[in-house]
């Protein structure tokens, strides 16, 4: 929706059509470790693609659509992000 588009754009993301089927992600506060320099800072996940992330944070959190939905991600947890999900239908 428009709120999600504004949030990702204000974080430095790119405008994208909802019809593209891509999922845009953006790491807002990357944590760097001397031994691990992550290249996953932001981009798009196309339908059929996946990104897998293993948490190295003791008390990590993933936020979806701003602070609306958030879930704890403990150290060692595997987070899989898939592109091409079914769109959410809203009836007003």
C-alpha positions in Angstrom: 0.0 0.0 0.0 0.9 3.7 -0.1 2.2 3.6 3.5 4.6 0.8 2.8 5.8 2.6 -0.4 6.5 5.8 1.6 8.3 3.9 4.3 10.7 2.1 2.0 11.2 5.2 -0.1 12.1 7.3 2.9 14.6 4.7 4.0 16.4 5.0 0.7 14.5 2.4 -1.3 13.3 2.7 -4.8 9.7 3.3 -6.1 8.2 0.2 -7.6 4.9 -0.8 -9.0 2.8 -3.1 -6.9 2.2 -5.1 -10.1 5.9 -6.0 -10.4 5.5 -9.0 -8.0 8.8 -8.1 -6.4 9.3 -7.8 -2.7 11.6 -4.8 -1.7 13.7 -5.0 1.4 15.9 -2.5 3.2 18.3 -3.0 6.1 17.8 0.2 8.1 20.4 -0.3 10.8 23.1 -2.8 9.6 25.4 -4.3 12.3 28.9 -4.8 11.1 31.3 -7.3 12.6 35.0 -7.3 11.8 34.8 -10.8 10.4 31.6 -10.4 8.5 30.8 -7.6 6.1 27.3 -8.1 4.8 26.5 -7.0 1.2 22.7 -7.5 1.8 21.7 -3.9 2.4 18.6 -3.6 0.2 17.1 -4.7 -3.0 14.4 -6.7 -4.6 13.4 -10.4 -4.3 11.7 -11.5 -7.5 9.0 -14.2 -7.6 10.6 -17.6 -7.1 13.8 -16.2 -5.4 14.7 -16.5 -1.8 17.1 -14.8 0.6 18.2 -16.8 3.7 19.7 -14.9 6.7 21.1 -16.5 9.9 20.8 -14.1 12.8 23.9 -13.3 14.8 22.1 -10.9 17.2 21.2 -12.0 20.7 17.8 -10.3 20.6 17.1 -9.5 17.0 13.8 -8.4 15.6 12.3 -8.3 12.1 9.7 -5.6 11.3 7.2 -6.0 8.5 5.3 -3.0 7.1 6.9 -0.6 9.7 6.2 -1.4 13.3 2.8 -2.9 12.6 4.1 -6.5 12.7 7.3 -7.5 14.4 8.7 -10.8 15.4 11.7 -11.8 17.6 14.6 -13.4 15.8 17.0 -15.0 18.3 20.6 -15.8 17.7 21.1 -18.7 15.3 17.6 -18.4 13.8 17.2 -18.8 10.1 15.0 -16.2 8.4 13.9 -17.0 4.8 12.4 -14.2 2.6 10.5 -15.4 -0.4 9.4 -13.4 -3.4 6.1 -13.8 -5.3 3.7 -14.1 -2.4 0.0 -13.7 -3.1 -1.2 -10.1 -2.8 -3.2 -9.1 0.2 -6.8 -8.4 -0.6 -8.5 -5.5 1.3 -12.2 -4.8 1.2 -13.3 -1.4 2.3 
